[in-house]
């Protein structure tokens, strides 16, 4: 496996594999860019899941 990247929630920054404890991070991600977009990706997924839940509950 290649390098892994993480998004640190404590420092709001991208980190390499050696960084803060995993309890403070999101990841791992395959690229630095994907880690940098971690919060955006999570928000998009949460919105999608909320819409699916709404459809399920109303269906």
Number of C-alpha atoms within 10 A of each C-alpha: 4 6 11 16 24 27 27 23 16 11 11 12 12 21 20 17 15 10 14 16 10 15 9 14 22 17 16 19 19 14 14 18 11 18 25 19 13 22 15 12 13 12 11 12 12 12 12 12 12 12 12 12 12 11 10 9 8 7 6
